[in-house]
Amino acid sequence: MNHNQTKTSEKTHFFIDLYQQYFPIVARHIQKNSGDLDDAKDLFQDALILFYEKKLLEPSINNGYLFGICRNLWSKKLRDEPRIKIELDTNLSVKEEDSELSIQTISTFMENAGRRCKDILVSFYYEKLSLEKIALKFGFKSTRSATVQKFKCIEKMRALVKEKQLEYADFIK
Amino acid sequence: MRTSLNEIQEIEEFLLHKKDSIDLKNQRLLNAEVYEKIEIQKYLYSVIHQMGRNVVLESIKEAEEAFFKTPRFQPIIRSINQLFNKKS
C-alpha cells in the first residue's frame, strides 16, 4: 500500500468516526426541521468538506464544530428556498456556473500534468502540508527541490491552459 | 531557479500572500501578457482547490457507504431510518 492510499484510508476512517458520532444528531435535526434522509446525507457531505477545510487551517478545532456547520447550512437552505443547492462558501471555489467547464478541464489537467504533479499541488495548496512534509512524502532531497518541483508543476499546468487555447473568458473571473 | 519559475513564485506571493509588488501591479495594468499570466495562475489555484475537494469528497462518499453498510452500525442506521419513516 503506497503512502497516498494509506492517507486516503486514514481520511476515510476519520470521516467514518464523524458519521458515527454526528450523523444521528444531524439527521434528527434535519427531520425536526422538515428535511428527509437524502437532505441529511447531502448536507452532511457538504458540512464535512467545510469542517475538513477548517481543520486544515485550525487543527485544534473541536469536532463539535461540525454540528454548528450543519445547523447553519440547514438554516441557510431553509432561508434560501426554493434554491436547492447549498453553495459552499469559499473564495477559491470554482464558481457554480463554471463548474461544468472546470470539472472537464480539471480532469484534463490531471491527466496531462500527471498524477505526481496533481498530488504535489493538492498536498501543498489544499492540504496545507509544509514543504518539509512534501519533501519527505515525495522523496525530495530538500525543501528547495520540493519548491522548485511545485513551481515546475504550476508551469506545466499553465502551459497546458495556453496549449489548449482555452477561451479567455473560461479562466478569467 | 529559472526565470520563469521565479516569475511564478513572484505571482504566487502577489496572489496568495498579498505581498505588495508595485512592479507586478504596474505590469499587470500595462502589459497584457503579464495580466494573462496572473489570471491563469489565479485560475489554476482555484482548479487545485477543486481537485483537493474532489479527493476529500471521494473519501467522504466512501465513509458514508461504509457507515450505512457496516453491520456494527446497523442499530444506528435502523434508528435513523425509523426517525424518517415515522415522519412520512
Interface residues (C-beta under 8 A of the other chain):
Chain A: T8 K11 T12 H13 F14 F15 I16 L18 Y19 Q20 F23 P24 A27 R28 Q31 D36 L37 K41 F44 Q45 L48 I49 Y52 T90 L92 S93 V94 S102 T105 I106 F109 M110 K118 L121 V122 Y125 Y126 E127 V148 F151 K152 I154 E155 M157 R158 V161 K162 Y168 F171 I172 K173
Chain B: M1 S4 L5 I8 Q9 E12 E36 K37 E39 I40 Q41 K42 Y43 L44 Y45 S46 V47 I48 H49 Q50 M51 G52 R53 N54 V55 V56 L57 E58 S59 I60 K61 E62 A63 E64 A66 F67 F73 I76 S79 I80 N81 L83 F84 K87
